[in-house]
């Protein structure tokens, strides 16, 4: 159960997500995407760089940086995060922290890969 400081946010969360394990897992996945996007944006703007300038330093296109800074983007790769970190004179740090709930696979994670038959 997530606790918010705002009663309106708490009501919305409780109503839309509640204790449904799959919805909680999806919500938490989205929060991570938002946090990564915001972190990349904040690092870039603090460095005083445009998306185009950062892209040039990283060796990619501005549209890639734009996509990485989009909260809806789900394809952040460790290799790209490391390239961005190096361009900004930073390093990537990853931590694993305990969860407060059992691990539940989201619908996307439950899908089985398609196998081609000969």
C-alpha positions as YAML, in Angstrom:
chain: A
units: angstrom
residues:
- id: 1
  name: UNK
  ca: [0.00, 0.00, 0.00]
- id: 2
  name: UNK
  ca: [1.45, 3.32, -1.11]
- id: 3
  name: UNK
  ca: [1.02, 6.29, 1.23]
- id: 4
  name: UNK
  ca: [0.71, 9.80, -0.19]
- id: 5
  name: UNK
  ca: [0.82, 13.14, 1.59]
- id: 6
  name: UNK
  ca: [-2.15, 14.35, -0.44]
- id: 7
  name: UNK
  ca: [-5.58, 12.95, 0.38]
- id: 8
  name: UNK
  ca: [-6.62, 13.37, -3.26]
- id: 9
  name: UNK
  ca: [-3.65, 11.36, -4.50]
- id: 10
  name: UNK
  ca: [-4.24, 8.70, -1.86]
- id: 11
  name: UNK
  ca: [-7.90, 8.40, -2.84]
- id: 12
  name: UNK
  ca: [-6.99, 8.16, -6.54]
- id: 13
  name: UNK
  ca: [-4.34, 5.50, -5.88]
- id: 14
  name: UNK
  ca: [-6.64, 3.48, -3.62]
- id: 15
  name: UNK
  ca: [-9.48, 3.67, -6.14]
- id: 16
  name: UNK
  ca: [-7.51, 2.87, -9.30]
- id: 17
  name: UNK
  ca: [-4.78, 0.57, -7.97]
- id: 18
  name: UNK
  ca: [-5.71, -0.48, -4.46]
- id: 19
  name: UNK
  ca: [-4.30, -3.87, -3.44]
- id: 20
  name: UNK
  ca: [-4.35, -5.44, -6.92]
- id: 21
  name: UNK
  ca: [-0.82, -6.93, -7.19]
- id: 22
  name: UNK
  ca: [-0.64, -6.59, -10.97]
- id: 23
  name: UNK
  ca: [-1.74, -2.94, -10.89]
- id: 24
  name: UNK
  ca: [0.73, -2.21, -8.08]
- id: 25
  name: UNK
  ca: [3.53, -3.79, -10.13]
- id: 26
  name: UNK
  ca: [2.56, -1.77, -13.22]
- id: 27
  name: UNK
  ca: [2.38, 1.42, -11.17]
- id: 28
  name: UNK
  ca: [5.83, 0.83, -9.69]
- id: 29
  name: UNK
  ca: [7.28, 0.11, -13.13]
- id: 30
  name: UNK
  ca: [5.90, 3.42, -14.40]
- id: 31
  name: UNK
  ca: [7.33, 5.26, -11.40]
- id: 32
  name: UNK
  ca: [10.78, 3.92, -12.31]
- id: 33
  name: UNK
  ca: [10.39, 5.11, -15.91]
- id: 34
  name: UNK
  ca: [9.40, 8.56, -14.67]
- id: 35
  name: UNK
  ca: [12.34, 8.71, -12.25]
- id: 36
  name: UNK
  ca: [14.88, 7.73, -14.91]
- id: 37
  name: UNK
  ca: [13.48, 10.23, -17.41]
- id: 38
  name: UNK
  ca: [13.51, 13.04, -14.83]
- id: 39
  name: UNK
  ca: [17.02, 12.17, -13.70]
- id: 40
  name: UNK
  ca: [18.33, 12.29, -17.27]
- id: 41
  name: UNK
  ca: [16.57, 15.61, -17.92]
- id: 42
  name: UNK
  ca: [17.86, 17.11, -14.67]
- id: 43
  name: UNK
  ca: [21.45, 15.97, -15.35]
- id: 44
  name: UNK
  ca: [21.40, 17.36, -18.89]
- id: 45
  name: UNK
  ca: [19.90, 20.72, -17.96]
- id: 46
  name: UNK
  ca: [22.18, 21.10, -14.93]
- id: 47
  name: UNK
  ca: [25.11, 20.60, -17.30]
- id: 48
  name: UNK
  ca: [23.66, 23.39, -19.47]
- id: 49
  name: UNK
  ca: [23.31, 21.15, -22.51]
- id: 50
  name: UNK
  ca: [20.59, 20.94, -25.11]
- id: 51
  name: UNK
  ca: [19.38, 17.53, -26.23]
- id: 52
  name: UNK
  ca: [21.31, 18.02, -29.46]
- id: 53
  name: UNK
  ca: [24.54, 18.85, -27.59]
- id: 54
  name: UNK
  ca: [24.23, 15.84, -25.29]
- id: 55
  name: UNK
  ca: [23.42, 13.60, -28.26]
- id: 56
  name: UNK
  ca: [26.59, 14.77, -30.02]
- id: 57
  name: UNK
  ca: [28.67, 13.97, -26.92]
- id: 58
  name: UNK
  ca: [27.04, 10.55, -26.59]
- id: 59
  name: UNK
  ca: [27.27, 9.74, -30.29]
- id: 60
  name: UNK
  ca: [23.56, 9.50, -31.00]
- id: 61
  name: UNK
  ca: [20.70, 11.64, -32.28]
- id: 62
  name: UNK
  ca: [18.77, 14.30, -30.36]
- id: 63
  name: UNK
  ca: [15.59, 12.27, -30.91]
- id: 64
  name: UNK
  ca: [17.14, 9.44, -28.87]
- id: 65
  name: UNK
  ca: [17.85, 11.80, -25.96]
- id: 66
  name: UNK
  ca: [14.31, 13.18, -26.27]
- id: 67
  name: UNK
  ca: [12.88, 9.66, -26.12]
- id: 68
  name: UNK
  ca: [15.03, 8.77, -23.08]
- id: 69
  name: UNK
  ca: [13.72, 11.86, -21.27]
- id: 70
  name: UNK
  ca: [10.11, 10.86, -22.00]
- id: 71
  name: UNK
  ca: [8.40, 9.44, -18.89]
- id: 72
  name: UNK
  ca: [6.46, 6.98, -21.08]
- id: 73
  name: UNK
  ca: [9.63, 5.42, -22.54]
- id: 74
  name: UNK
  ca: [10.40, 1.91, -21.28]
- id: 75
  name: UNK
  ca: [13.57, 1.04, -23.19]
- id: 76
  name: UNK
  ca: [16.32, 2.52, -21.03]
- id: 77
  name: UNK
  ca: [19.41, 0.35, -21.51]
- id: 78
  name: UNK
  ca: [22.34, 0.18, -19.15]
- id: 79
  name: UNK
  ca: [24.78, 0.71, -22.01]
- id: 80
  name: UNK
  ca: [23.07, 3.96, -23.07]
- id: 81
  name: UNK
  ca: [22.82, 5.18, -19.48]
- id: 82
  name: UNK
  ca: [26.57, 4.54, -19.11]
- id: 83
  name: UNK
  ca: [27.31, 6.48, -22.31]
- id: 84
  name: UNK
  ca: [25.25, 9.42, -21.06]
- id: 85
  name: UNK
  ca: [26.91, 9.26, -17.65]
- id: 86
  name: UNK
  ca: [30.37, 9.32, -19.25]
- id: 87
  name: UNK
  ca: [29.39, 12.30, -21.43]
- id: 88
  name: UNK
  ca: [28.33, 14.15, -18.27]
- id: 89
  name: UNK
  ca: [31.37, 13.06, -16.23]
- id: 90
  name: UNK
  ca: [29.21, 10.84, -14.04]
- id: 91
  name: UNK
  ca: [28.93, 7.13, -13.35]
- id: 92
  name: UNK
  ca: [25.88, 4.90, -13.15]
- id: 93
  name: UNK
  ca: [25.10, 3.38, -9.78]
- id: 94
  name: UNK
  ca: [22.58, 0.56, -9.44]
- id: 95
  name: UNK
  ca: [21.09, -0.61, -6.15]
- id: 96
  name: UNK
  ca: [18.78, -3.44, -5.26]
- id: 97
  name: UNK
  ca: [16.52, -2.69, -2.33]
- id: 98
  name: UNK
  ca: [14.01, -4.94, -0.58]
- id: 99
  name: UNK
  ca: [10.40, -4.76, -1.64]
- id: 100
  name: UNK
  ca: [7.49, -4.51, 0.75]
- id: 101
  name: UNK
  ca: [5.34, -6.85, -1.25]
- id: 102
  name: UNK
  ca: [5.68, -10.16, -3.07]
- id: 103
  name: UNK
  ca: [7.04, -9.94, -6.61]
- id: 104
  name: UNK
  ca: [4.26, -10.04, -9.19]
- id: 105
  name: UNK
  ca: [4.85, -10.21, -12.92]
- id: 106
  name: UNK
  ca: [3.11, -7.60, -15.05]
- id: 107
  name: UNK
  ca: [1.06, -8.69, -18.07]
- id: 108
  name: UNK
  ca: [3.98, -7.83, -20.38]
- id: 109
  name: UNK
  ca: [6.37, -9.96, -18.33]
- id: 110
  name: UNK
  ca: [3.94, -12.91, -18.35]
- id: 111
  name: UNK
  ca: [3.94, -13.17, -22.15]
- id: 112
  name: UNK
  ca: [5.85, -16.13, -23.47]
- id: 113
  name: UNK
  ca: [8.28, -15.59, -26.33]
- id: 114
  name: UNK
  ca: [7.09, -16.70, -29.73]
- id: 115
  name: UNK
  ca: [9.01, -19.67, -31.07]
- id: 116
  name: UNK
  ca: [9.45, -20.22, -34.75]
- id: 117
  name: UNK
  ca: [9.12, -23.75, -35.97]
- id: 118
  name: UNK
  ca: [10.91, -25.09, -38.99]
...
